[in-house]
Amino acid sequence: MVLLPKPSKVPPRSEADEPTGKVRQRLIKRYENGVSRYALAREPGHTDQWLRVRFARWGVQIRGRSEAQRIRWAQHSENPAA
């Protein structure tokens, strides 16, 4: 008996799913302004990993955990009611 891998529940994405120039620039700008990769990816229904791959492809510097935490705390101190 041969075991075959289970088919993925996620349909394959086509090149049509790639963000256009304006959408790409908006994603990059919002990321550079402190919005998390997770939050940006969830809006169009993608995963954090999907956006991470695109950012790497586009030459965007990916934030590490320390920098992400620093930004989160800075935003919290600016708006403590959030």
N, C-alpha and C positions, 0 to 999 in steps of 0.2 A: 504494500500500500504506500502510495506517495502522498506526502502531506504538502499541500499548497498553501502559500501565505494567504491570510485573510485579505480580501479586498479592502482598500481604504474607504472609510466613510466620507472622507473629504474629496470632493471632485477635483480633478486636476485643473490648475489655473492656466489660462492661456496668456499670451503676451498682451491680449486686450485688457487684462487685469492690471497691467503695469500703469502706475500713475502718470498722467500727462505732465508736461513741463510746469504748468501753473500749480497743479496739485502737488507736485514734487517739491517745488520751491516753498509752498505754504507749509508742508509737512516739516521740511528742514528748518524753516524759520521758527515755527512753533516749538520744535525740539530744542533749538538753540536758545529759545526764550524760557526754557525750563519745564515744558510739558513733558510728561513721561512717555517713553516709547510705548508702554502698555496702553495708556490712554489714547494716544494717537492711532495705534493699530486697531483698537476696538471700534472706533468710529465707522470705518468702512467695512467692518466685519472680518478683519484679518487678525493674525496672531502677532505677538511681540517678536517672535522669531522671524516671521515674514518681513516685518519692517526692519529688523536688525540686518538681514541679508541685503535689503535694498539700500539701507544707509551705507553699509560697507561698500556696496557696488558703486554708490554715488560719491564716495570719498568723504562721508560725514564722520567726524570723530565721535565714537561711541563713548558715552559716559560710563565710568565705572560705578560701583556701588557707593563708594565714599563720596564721589562728587554728586551723585543723585541724592544721597541722604543730606548732604550739605544744602543743596537747592531746596529740598523739601522743608528743612528746618528754617531756612531763610524766608521761604514763602509763609510758613506758619507764624513766624515772628512778626511779619508785616501785617498779617490778618489773623489775629489770635482767635477770632470768633469762628473760624472755619473748622 
